[in-house]
Amino acid sequence: MKQRWIILFVILFPILGLTQKRVAPLPKELLESSALVKYKCNFITLNDSGNEPELYVFNKKGEIIHICFIKNVANIDWEALAYDGQEYLYIGDIGNNENKRQDLAIHKVKLEDVLVKDTVNVETILFSYPEQYLFPPYQSELYYDAEALIVKEDQLLIFTKNRTVPFDGISKVYALPTVPGEYQAELLYDLNLLPTTWREECITDAVLYKDELYLLTYAKVYMYSWDGEKWIQQKEYLHDSWTQKEGIAVDRRHIYITDENATQIFSNNYLYKLRK
């Protein structure tokens, strides 16, 4: 693939407050829900690092209706899910808080197997970021954590989670093939979010719905459209409360979000929804 550098052009767009309806509390098995896929009337999620290599199917009541154990890989830091809209689900073992990892992976599995089988094996895409030379890099180069993954035009796209000091708001977008193997990810372009703070503008999940890209941060949801060459920002939705929101899914009418609550001492974590 030929490398392209595309700067994100920001146009005038509406800033909308999110009225987030709590659809259901999530059960204790999903305290660290860190990704979200909607399939028909149900959802698929996972827990992040330190948890079992399992995918959970749950309904709109927050009830777990199926658990699928992935038996040939570990959950080092699972942070993302992407569905190609046809046959395959991709599990992003791409969490890299300290930018030290050299074992990044994306696991490929048939969606139907996840829905009906108790245990499955996955195929794996191993990869590295060719622009990273130090593990960890200097604080000003902490671009190599990631929690957001989509499938677009037979490619996997990773949107990195910026941890730079000082924070510059850049998310680097990398491409990988969907074919299992070992690769160097290809840097396509930078997305320039606001250089405010890490807690406001780092990307924690992404979903592609038709030609609309939704990016989740702890403070907001961004919506972009693709004009054939670049992403154009169309809307920005502000959250009405701050929680550790790390899962997003979209259908024709609604945006769905899940958050983490590692203790559930003071409150539950939830499945939320809001109108697009």
N, C-alpha and C positions, 0 to 999 in steps of 0.2 A: 504494500500500500504506500502511496506517495504521501509523505508527511505534509500536512497543511497547518499553518498557524492562522487561527481565526480569532480576532478580538470580538468579544460580545458587545454588540451595539445596544445601548439602552434607549428605549423610546418612552414617551409618556404612557403611563399605564395606571389603572386604578389601584389604590391601596385599600384593601378591604379588611375590616375587623372580622375575626373568625368567631362565630357563635358555635362553639363546639358542643354538640349534644353528646352526652355520655350514653353510648349505646348499651354497654354492659361492663361490669368489672371483670377483669381477667383473673383466672384461678391462680393459686400459688405456684402451679407448675410453670407459669409464664411470667414470673417476676422480672425476667430480663429479656422480654420480647424485643428483638432488635431488627426485625425485618417483617415485611408483610406482603402477601400476594392474595388477591381476591380471585376466586374461581367459582363461577356460578353464584350460589347463595352463601358460600362458606369462605373461610380464610385459611391461609397457611402461614405459620410463623416458626421462629426458632429462637433459642436463647443463645447468648453470646459466650465469651471465653469462660472456661472452667465448668461448663455444663455438658450434658450428654450430647452425643452426635445424633440428635433426634429432630424430626420435623413434626409439628403439631397441626392438625386440622381442627378448627373450631368454628362454631356457628355464631349467629348474631346475638345469641344469649350469653356468649362467652363460655359455652360448654365445649370441652374437648371431646370430639367425636372419633378421633383416630390419632394414633401415634405411630410414626414410622422410624425405626432405628436404622441408622446408616452404619453398617458393620465393618467396612473396610477402610475407614478414615477416622481420625480424631477431630474433635472440635477444638482447634487451637484458638481461634478467635473468629467464629462465624458472625458476620455482621450484615449480610445482604442476601436477598433472594431476587431472582429475575425469572420471568416466564416468557417464553418465546411466542406465546399465543397459539401454539400448535401441539407440540409433543413434549418438549423438554423444560425442566426446571433447573436453574443454576444456583448453587449455593456458594456464596462468596466468603471464603476463609481469608479475608483481606484486612481484618482489623490489625492495626500496627501502631498502637498508641505512641510508642517510643521511637518509631521509625528504625527499629533494629532488625526486623525479621528478614530472613533470606529463604523462607519456605512458603511464600504466598501461593495460594491455590484457589481455583474455582472448580467445584464438583458438578458434574452433569448427571442428571437422573431423569427417567421418564416420569412425567407427572402422574400418569395413571398408576404406576407402581407405588408412588408415595401415597396415593389415595386409598389403595386397597391392600397393600402388603404390610406385614408387621416389620419385616427386615428387608433391606435391599443393599446391593453394592452400587457404587458410583464409579464413573470414569472421571479422570482428573486432568485439568489444565494447570500446569505449573508455569509460573511466570516471574519476571523481575522487571524493575523499572531501570532502563538503561541510563537514565540521567542521574541515578543515585550511585555515588562512589563511596560514600562513608556510611557506616552503620553504627550509631546514628549520624546523620549529617549535622552541620552547624545549625544553630537555632533558626537562623534566617532562611534555611532550606528545608524545613520540616513539612514537606508536601506529601509524604508517602504513606500516611495512614489513609484508610478508605472504608466507607460503610455503604456506598451507593453503587448499584450495578443495574444496567438495563441491557436489553437485546434490541439492536437496531440494524436492519438490513444485513442480517446474518453475521453481525459482529457483536461481541460483548464490549460495552463501554463502561469504564470505571470513572467515577467522579471522585477525586481525592478529597480527603478531609484535612483542611489546612490547620496546621498547628504552629505556624511560623511566629517567631518573636523578633522584631515587632510584627504584629499580624497584618498581612497585606491583602487578605480577602480572595486570593487566587485559588481556584480549584482547577487542577490539571485533569484533562480528560484524555484517558488512554484507551486504546483499542486492542482487542485480542480476537483471534479466531475462536469459533465455537467447537472446533475439532480438538479432542484431547491430545496433549503433547506438551512440550516444554518450549516456552517462547520468551522473547523480550517484548514487553508491551510497547506499542507505538504511540508516542505522544502526538495527539491530533491538534489540540488547541488549549488555550486557557479560558476559563470563565472567570470574569472579574466581578465578584460580589463586593459588597461594601467593605472597606478596610476599617471596620469598627472594632469588634472584639470577637475572639474565638467562640465564645458562648452564643453570640448572636448569629454568626454567618458561616460557621462550619457546616458542611453538608452531612446529614446523618442517614439519609435514604433518598431513593429516586424511583420514579415509575414512569414508564412511557405508555400513554393511552392514545392510540391512533397516532396523530402527529403532534400531540401535546406532551411536553415534558414537565413533570412536577418534581421539584427539589424540596426536600424537607430540611429545615434547620431547627434548632431549639427555639427560635424566636418567630419563625414564619414559614410559609410555603410560597415558593416561587413557581409561576407557570410560564412556560416558554412555548413558542411555536417554531417549527423548522421551515425556513424559506427556501430550502434547497442548497444553501451554502453555510448558513449560520443559525444559531438559536436567537430568536428575538423575544425579549421579555414582554409579556402581555399583562400579567396580573401579579400582585403581591398580596398575600393574605397574612395578617398579623395574628398570632395566637392571642387568646384572651387570658392565658395563664402560662406560667413557666413550669414545665416538667420536662423530664428527659425523654423527649419524643424521638423515636428511632425507627418507626415503621410507617410506611405510607402505601396506600393502594387507592385506585380510582376506578369508578365505573361511569356510566353515562350521566348520572345526576350528582353523584356525591364523591367527596374525598374522605377516605378513612385513615385514621391514624391510631397507632398504639404507642404507649410510653412504657418506660421501665420504672420499677420501684423495687429495688433490691431487698428491702426489708419488709414493706407493707406494715410498718409499725404505726404510722400516723394515717395512712390512707391506702386505698387500692391503686393499682394501675389499671388503665381502662382501654377499651376500644371506643374511639370517638368517631363521629361523622359530622360533616358540614356540607351544605349545598355548594356546588361549583359556581 
